[in-house]
Amino acid sequence: MRLRPALSYLAQAIVLGLAIAFLVTYFWPEIARREVPTVELRQTAPAAVKRPANGPSSYAAAVDKASSAVVNINTAKVVTVRPHPFFDDPVFRQFFGGADDLITPRKRVETSLGSGVIMSEQGFILTNHHVIQGADAIQISLQDGRMAKAKLVGSDPDTDVAVLKIDLKKLPVITLGHSDNLRVGDVVLAIGNPFGVGQTVTMGIVSATGRNKLGINTFENFIQTDAAINPGNSGGALVDAEGNLVGINTAMFSRSGGYQGIGFAIPTSLAEDVMKEILQHGRPVRGWLGVEAQAITPQIARALELDDTRGVVVVGVVRGGPAHRAGLQPGDVIVAIDGKKIAEAREALIAISNRKPGNRVKLEVLRNGKPLMLEATAIERPARAALTE
């Protein structure tokens, strides 16, 4: 009997509590609201939002403008194949019947494919040195079906640039662009003859500019692109979205031998300068001092008791060369050339190479921690002087 009053009191308390909660929620709703932390979001005003312009749906106009000036290059050279040294052994030859043809050197013809770009109505074609290296015969095939034999005007192994000449009338000519104005992300098209399948166009973007230290050429200032570049593309055109030439396709990076999205092209600013030198002198004329230098690492800086790693350390001097005659010694640190600060060996190489033979070159040097001024007279850079400036 005592349990029933207790349950009655509990029920009344619950009903009263619910009634009070309803009244509080109805008349003072802010008391029951959950506190939410304040989060500040930064957003531009609608009027300030800039939508990127849509790119063209087709690059056919750019291809039409440039493709007719891109040619296929077929080369042939005669190679002498010498027999295996085993055939020099009389016993071995007797075993094969003493046939003389086993020891006679044989000749065979090797062919290769590449691409090139017609630069002028006079028939001058720009391509890579490695495309025509050692060729005994060079044949050019145009997009319009015409063919012609080409002669080599000159080439430069240090930049992998070569100039050819054909004698045909009414030649299509490429329009030069401004490679120095290229930005990472710009659309580019690679035109060439990969694997000999015929003229092919691939598209990509500029992945990087000024690539060097790749060990491909002595003088490197590559445009890197993900436009597909394969064997046969070498010497072909890299054009911008408007069909203007910005580079000469040169090499690809590949661990498998196939396309992996990293290709390199020589910028037109460099290729054009080399071409002008070849047309004027038959070869590029560059300055040379006979110096071998390398970058200063922290370890070298400590060994030479230098305060920092600025400049390049001289590790070799060609005896009797301009630098040797000027008094430069191994262990000297070159900090500036003609007043321009030098941070790495590549900068020293370019600074000296840009001087013409006969020009005076001023060298700011540190020797045993003390500043020293030297002056050398540049001479013409010897062929393939890859290790020295």
C-alpha positions as CSV (number, residue, x, y, z in Angstrom):
1,M,0.0,0.0,0.0
2,R,2.9,2.4,0.6
3,L,4.3,1.8,-2.9
4,R,1.3,3.3,-4.6
5,P,1.7,6.9,-3.1
6,A,5.4,6.9,-3.9
7,L,4.7,6.1,-7.5
8,S,2.1,8.8,-7.6
9,Y,4.5,11.4,-6.3
10,L,7.2,10.3,-8.9
11,A,4.7,10.6,-11.8
12,Q,3.7,14.1,-10.6
13,A,7.3,15.2,-10.4
14,I,8.0,14.0,-14.0
15,V,5.0,15.7,-15.4
16,L,5.9,18.9,-13.5
17,G,9.5,18.8,-14.9
18,L,8.3,18.3,-18.4
19,A,5.9,21.2,-18.1
20,I,8.6,23.5,-16.7
21,A,11.0,22.5,-19.6
22,F,8.3,23.2,-22.2
23,L,7.7,26.7,-20.7
24,V,11.4,27.5,-20.6
25,T,11.9,26.4,-24.2
26,Y,8.9,28.3,-25.4
27,F,9.5,31.6,-23.7
28,W,13.3,31.6,-23.4
29,P,14.6,29.6,-26.4
30,E,18.1,31.0,-26.2
31,I,18.7,29.2,-22.9
32,A,18.2,25.8,-24.6
33,R,20.4,26.6,-27.7
34,R,23.7,24.7,-28.1
35,E,26.7,26.9,-28.2
36,V,28.5,26.6,-31.6
37,P,32.2,27.7,-32.0
38,T,32.7,30.6,-34.4
39,V,34.7,29.7,-37.6
40,E,35.9,32.5,-39.8
41,L,36.0,31.7,-43.5
42,R,37.7,33.9,-46.0
43,Q,36.0,34.2,-49.3
44,T,36.3,36.7,-52.1
45,A,33.5,38.9,-53.1
46,P,31.4,37.6,-56.0
47,A,32.5,40.5,-58.2
48,A,36.1,39.7,-57.6
49,V,35.9,36.1,-58.7
50,K,37.9,35.6,-62.0
51,R,37.1,32.5,-64.0
52,P,40.0,31.2,-66.2
53,A,39.4,31.7,-69.9
54,N,38.6,28.5,-71.7
55,G,41.4,27.1,-73.8
56,P,40.9,26.4,-77.5
57,S,39.0,23.2,-78.4
58,S,41.5,22.6,-81.2
59,Y,45.1,23.4,-82.0
60,A,44.6,22.6,-85.7
61,A,45.4,26.2,-86.7
62,A,48.7,26.1,-84.8
63,V,49.6,22.8,-86.4
64,D,48.6,24.0,-89.9
65,K,50.9,27.0,-89.4
66,A,53.9,25.1,-88.3
67,S,53.7,21.5,-89.6
68,S,54.6,22.2,-93.3
69,A,58.0,23.6,-92.2
70,V,58.8,20.4,-90.2
71,V,60.7,17.9,-92.4
72,N,61.7,14.2,-92.0
73,I,65.5,13.5,-92.2
74,N,66.8,10.2,-93.4
75,T,70.5,9.6,-93.1
76,A,72.8,6.8,-94.3
77,K,76.4,6.0,-93.5
78,V,78.7,3.2,-94.6
79,V,80.0,1.1,-91.6
80,T,82.9,-1.3,-91.9
81,V,82.2,-4.5,-89.9
82,R,85.4,-6.3,-88.9
83,P,85.4,-10.0,-88.3
84,H,85.8,-11.5,-84.9
85,P,89.5,-11.8,-83.7
86,F,89.0,-15.6,-83.6
87,F,89.1,-15.6,-87.4
88,D,92.7,-14.4,-87.3
89,D,93.7,-17.7,-85.9
90,P,94.9,-20.0,-88.8
91,V,93.7,-23.1,-86.9
92,F,90.2,-21.6,-86.5
93,R,90.1,-20.6,-90.2
94,Q,91.2,-24.1,-91.2
95,F,88.3,-25.5,-89.2
96,F,86.0,-23.4,-91.4
97,G,87.7,-24.4,-94.6
98,G,90.1,-21.5,-94.8
99,A,87.5,-19.2,-96.4
100,D,89.1,-15.8,-97.0
101,D,85.7,-14.1,-96.8
102,L,85.7,-14.9,-93.0
103,I,88.6,-12.5,-92.4
104,T,87.7,-9.8,-95.0
105,P,86.1,-6.7,-93.5
106,R,82.6,-6.1,-94.7
107,K,80.8,-2.9,-95.3
108,R,77.1,-2.3,-94.6
109,V,74.9,0.8,-94.7
110,E,73.3,2.1,-91.5
111,T,70.2,4.3,-91.7
112,S,68.6,6.5,-89.1
113,L,65.6,8.8,-88.9
114,G,65.1,12.3,-87.4
115,S,63.4,15.6,-88.0
116,G,64.3,19.1,-88.9
117,V,62.8,22.6,-89.2
118,I,63.0,24.9,-92.3
119,M,64.2,28.2,-91.0
120,S,64.4,30.3,-94.2
121,E,63.3,30.4,-97.8
122,Q,67.0,29.9,-98.8
123,G,66.6,26.3,-97.6
124,F,68.4,26.3,-94.3
125,I,67.2,23.6,-91.9
126,L,67.8,23.4,-88.2
127,T,68.2,20.0,-86.6
128,N,70.3,18.1,-84.0
129,H,73.9,17.3,-84.4
130,H,73.3,13.7,-83.3
131,V,70.7,13.2,-86.0
132,I,73.3,13.8,-88.8
133,Q,76.5,12.8,-87.0
134,G,78.7,10.7,-89.3
135,A,76.2,10.6,-92.1
136,D,77.5,10.0,-95.7
137,A,74.1,11.0,-97.2
138,I,71.2,13.1,-95.9
139,Q,67.8,13.2,-97.5
140,I,65.0,15.5,-96.6
141,S,61.3,14.7,-97.1
142,L,58.8,17.6,-97.0
143,Q,55.2,17.4,-96.0
144,D,54.1,18.2,-99.5
145,G,55.8,15.1,-100.8
146,R,58.9,16.7,-102.2
147,M,62.3,15.2,-101.5
148,A,65.8,16.6,-101.7
149,K,69.4,15.8,-100.8
150,A,70.8,18.0,-98.1
151,K,74.4,19.2,-97.4
152,L,75.8,19.9,-94.0
153,V,76.6,23.6,-93.5
154,G,78.0,23.1,-90.0
155,S,77.2,21.6,-86.6
156,D,78.0,22.1,-82.9
157,P,78.3,19.0,-80.7
158,D,78.5,21.2,-77.6
159,T,74.8,22.3,-78.1
160,D,73.7,19.5,-80.3
161,V,72.7,21.9,-83.1
162,A,73.3,21.3,-86.8
163,V,72.4,23.4,-89.9
164,L,71.6,21.8,-93.3
165,K,70.9,23.3,-96.7
166,I,68.6,22.1,-99.5
167,D,68.0,23.6,-102.9
168,L,64.2,23.8,-103.5
169,K,61.9,26.6,-104.4
170,K,58.8,28.0,-102.5
171,L,59.7,26.4,-99.2
172,P,57.4,26.7,-96.2
173,V,59.2,28.5,-93.4
174,I,58.6,28.3,-89.6
175,T,57.7,31.4,-87.6
176,L,60.0,32.0,-84.7
177,G,58.5,32.5,-81.2
178,H,60.1,34.0,-78.1
179,S,61.4,31.1,-76.0
180,D,62.7,33.5,-73.3
181,N,59.0,34.4,-72.5
182,L,57.9,30.9,-71.9
183,R,56.3,30.2,-68.6
184,V,55.8,26.9,-66.8
185,G,52.3,25.7,-67.7
186,D,52.2,27.1,-71.2
187,V,50.8,24.7,-73.8
188,V,53.3,23.4,-76.4
189,L,53.1,21.1,-79.3
190,A,55.9,18.7,-80.5
191,I,56.0,18.0,-84.2
192,G,58.3,15.3,-85.7
193,N,58.6,11.9,-87.1
194,P,58.7,9.4,-84.1
195,F,59.8,5.9,-85.0
196,G,59.4,6.7,-88.7
197,V,55.6,6.4,-88.7
198,G,55.2,9.8,-90.3
199,Q,54.7,13.3,-89.1
200,T,53.1,13.3,-85.7
201,V,51.9,16.0,-83.3
202,T,51.8,15.6,-79.5
203,M,50.6,18.1,-77.0
204,G,51.8,19.0,-73.5
205,I,52.9,21.9,-71.3
206,V,56.1,23.5,-70.4
207,S,57.2,21.6,-67.3
208,A,60.3,23.6,-66.6
209,T,62.7,26.1,-68.2
210,G,66.5,26.5,-67.9
211,R,67.2,22.8,-67.2
212,N,70.9,22.0,-67.0
213,K,73.3,19.7,-65.3
214,L,71.8,16.8,-67.2
215,G,75.0,15.6,-68.8
216,I,73.4,15.7,-72.3
217,N,75.3,18.6,-73.8
218,T,78.2,20.8,-72.7
219,F,75.9,23.9,-72.9
220,E,72.5,23.2,-71.5
221,N,69.5,25.5,-71.1
222,F,66.7,23.1,-71.9
223,I,62.9,23.5,-72.0
224,Q,61.4,20.5,-70.3
225,T,58.0,19.4,-71.5
226,D,55.6,16.5,-71.1
227,A,54.7,16.5,-74.8
228,A,55.6,13.1,-76.0
229,I,59.1,13.0,-77.6
230,N,60.3,9.7,-78.9
231,P,63.1,8.5,-81.1
232,G,62.7,10.2,-84.5
233,N,61.4,13.4,-82.9
234,S,64.9,14.7,-82.5
235,G,65.5,17.9,-84.4
236,G,61.7,18.5,-84.8
237,A,59.8,21.6,-83.7
238,L,58.4,22.5,-80.3
239,V,55.8,25.2,-81.0
240,D,53.6,27.3,-78.8
241,A,49.8,27.3,-79.0
242,E,49.9,29.7,-81.9
243,G,52.3,27.6,-84.0
244,N,55.5,29.7,-83.3
245,L,58.8,27.8,-82.9
246,V,60.1,28.0,-79.3
247,G,62.4,25.0,-79.3
248,I,64.2,22.2,-81.1
249,N,63.2,18.8,-79.7
250,T,66.4,17.0,-78.6
251,A,66.2,14.3,-76.0
252,M,63.9,12.4,-73.7
253,F,64.4,11.0,-70.2
254,S,63.5,7.3,-70.1
255,R,64.4,4.3,-68.0
256,S,62.6,1.9,-70.4
257,G,63.4,3.4,-73.7
258,G,59.9,4.7,-74.2
259,Y,58.0,7.9,-73.4
260,Q,57.8,8.7,-69.7
261,G,56.6,12.3,-69.8
262,I,60.0,14.1,-69.6
263,G,61.4,15.5,-72.8
264,F,63.9,18.3,-73.5
265,A,64.1,20.9,-76.2
266,I,66.8,23.5,-77.1
267,P,65.2,27.0,-76.8
268,T,65.2,29.0,-80.0
269,S,67.1,31.8,-78.3
270,L,70.1,29.4,-78.1
271,A,69.6,27.5,-81.3
272,E,69.2,30.7,-83.3
273,D,72.5,32.1,-82.0
274,V,74.3,28.9,-82.8
275,M,72.8,28.9,-86.3
276,K,73.9,32.4,-87.0
277,E,77.5,31.6,-85.8
278,I,77.6,28.5,-88.1
279,L,76.3,30.5,-91.1
280,Q,78.9,33.2,-90.5
281,H,81.9,31.2,-89.5
282,G,81.1,27.6,-90.3
283,R,81.2,26.8,-86.5
284,P,80.3,28.6,-83.2
285,V,83.2,30.8,-82.1
286,R,83.5,30.8,-78.3
287,G,86.1,32.1,-75.9
288,W,88.3,29.7,-73.9
289,L,90.8,30.2,-71.0
290,G,91.8,26.6,-70.2
291,V,90.4,26.4,-66.7
292,E,88.8,23.4,-65.0
293,A,86.6,24.5,-62.1
294,Q,84.0,23.0,-59.8
295,A,81.4,24.2,-57.3
296,I,82.5,24.8,-53.7
297,T,81.0,22.4,-51.3
298,P,80.9,23.0,-47.6
299,Q,83.8,20.4,-47.2
300,I,85.9,22.3,-49.8
301,A,85.1,25.6,-48.1
302,R,86.3,24.3,-44.8
303,A,89.5,22.8,-46.4
304,L,90.3,26.2,-48.0
305,E,89.2,28.1,-44.9
306,L,86.6,30.1,-46.8
307,D,83.7,31.9,-45.1
308,D,81.1,30.6,-47.5
309,T,80.6,28.5,-50.7
310,R,80.4,31.4,-53.2
311,G,82.5,31.2,-56.3
312,V,84.1,28.2,-58.0
313,V,87.4,26.5,-57.1
314,V,90.0,26.0,-59.8
315,V,91.0,22.3,-59.9
316,G,93.0,22.4,-63.1
317,V,94.8,24.8,-65.5
318,V,95.9,23.9,-69.0
319,R,99.6,24.5,-69.2
320,G,100.4,27.3,-71.6
321,G,96.8,28.3,-71.9
322,P,95.4,31.8,-71.4
323,A,94.6,31.3,-67.7
324,H,98.0,29.7,-67.0
325,R,99.7,32.7,-68.7
326,A,97.6,35.1,-66.6
327,G,98.9,33.5,-63.4
328,L,95.8,31.4,-62.3
329,Q,96.7,28.4,-60.2
330,P,94.9,25.3,-58.9
331,G,93.2,26.1,-55.6
332,D,92.3,29.6,-56.6
333,V,88.7,30.6,-56.1
334,I,87.1,32.6,-58.9
335,V,84.4,34.8,-57.4
336,A,83.6,37.0,-60.4
337,I,84.3,37.2,-64.1
338,D,84.2,40.7,-65.7
339,G,82.5,42.0,-62.6
340,K,79.7,39.4,-62.6
341,K,79.5,37.2,-59.5
342,I,80.0,33.5,-60.1
343,A,78.1,30.9,-58.1
344,E,78.7,27.6,-60.0
345,A,81.0,26.1,-62.7
346,R,78.2,26.4,-65.3
347,E,78.1,30.2,-64.9
348,A,81.8,30.4,-65.3
349,L,81.7,28.2,-68.5
350,I,79.0,30.4,-70.1
351,A,80.6,33.7,-69.0
352,I,84.0,32.7,-70.6
353,S,82.4,31.1,-73.7
354,N,80.4,34.3,-74.4
355,R,83.7,36.2,-74.8
356,K,85.1,36.3,-78.3
357,P,88.7,35.3,-79.0
358,G,91.0,38.2,-78.3
359,N,88.8,39.7,-75.6
360,R,90.3,40.5,-72.3
361,V,88.6,38.6,-69.4
362,K,89.0,40.0,-65.8
363,L,89.0,37.4,-63.1
364,E,88.4,38.3,-59.4
365,V,90.2,35.6,-57.4
366,L,90.7,34.6,-53.8
367,R,94.1,33.0,-53.2
368,N,94.9,31.9,-49.6
369,G,91.9,34.0,-48.5
370,K,93.3,37.2,-50.1
371,P,91.7,39.0,-53.1
372,L,93.6,39.1,-56.3
373,M,92.8,40.6,-59.8
374,L,94.0,38.7,-62.9
375,E,93.4,39.4,-66.6
376,A,93.5,36.8,-69.3
377,T,93.1,37.0,-73.1
378,A,90.6,34.5,-74.4
379,I,91.4,32.3,-77.4
380,E,89.0,30.2,-79.5
381,R,87.5,27.3,-77.7
382,P,89.0,24.0,-79.0
383,A,86.6,21.4,-80.4
384,R,84.9,19.3,-77.7
385,A,86.7,21.0,-74.8
386,A,84.0,19.8,-72.5
387,L,85.9,19.8,-69.2
388,T,87.5,23.2,-69.3
389,E,86.4,26.7,-69.7
